[in-house]
Amino acid sequence: MNQNSKSIYYPPGGILIWFLILLEIFTFLGAIFVFLYKRSAALEEFKQAQAFLNPLVGTINTIVLITSGYFMANSLHQLKNNDNKKSARSVKIAIFFGIVFLIIKSTEFYGKINHGIGFTENTFFTFYWLMTGFHYIHVLFGVGLLAYVQYAISKNKYKSTNTFDVESSATYWHLCDLIWILIFPVLYLL
């Protein structure tokens, strides 16, 4: 079957990436639900711990990651229109914003560690480190994946008739956006 054919078995990026996405979403949703349950049992403790987070930094990181996702989607559109040069440039921009996200998050992590706020500080920070750390690893892997895709697009490995790997990578990158959109308000805003 042609990769561009429309079928439930061949969604953008392929069915296997969507199984991964569902697994990841359920994993993070499970963590969020347990977090909310624990929060309801120790609301004051969680609010005091949450005061050590900066919602503005979280909001900026949200904008940075969504902007990166926009450029990755734009890259795929450009590739499908046979414009590899623009497509490769858009992936570079997506990578840049992914790295900005990682730098901001690393700075935030460093600040917590520098103030002695570690994994075992309290229940809130156990969840904070688990969820944001696991997401950080996803973004780090995604930046590496996008770097490979950008290089391959610039070398014309992918064209409008061969976008499957780029679609899979873009789908994974949007998963990173989605996970952050799920955990950001729960950790930073509730």
C-alpha angles and dihedrals in degrees: 000000000000112000090230094054115115113243138131087243091057107045118161106300094012134275096281094061088052091053087052091049092051091048091050094046092050090047093053093040089053090053091047093051092049089047091052091048092051090044092055089054094050105024097155094048091050093048092050091050092045089057086073090065122084111225091196091059090048091049092049090050090050091054091045093052095045090049089052090051090051092055092047091052089046090052092056091049090051092048091052087053091054095251102130094164094058091039092055090047091051091051089051089054090048089051091048092055090044089055091047088054091051092048093050091046092046090052090050091048091048091051091052093048091045089055091049094253104143140159093283097044092108140314093280093055093044087061092040093055094042097048100038093039093051090047090048089056089051091052092045090052090045093054089053091048092050091048089057092046092048091052092047093048091049089052090050094244087135126048137165089282094049111047102127097106092044090050090050091050092047090049091051090048091053087051087061089053092049095048091051091048088054098047101034098070093040094053102032108028113029 
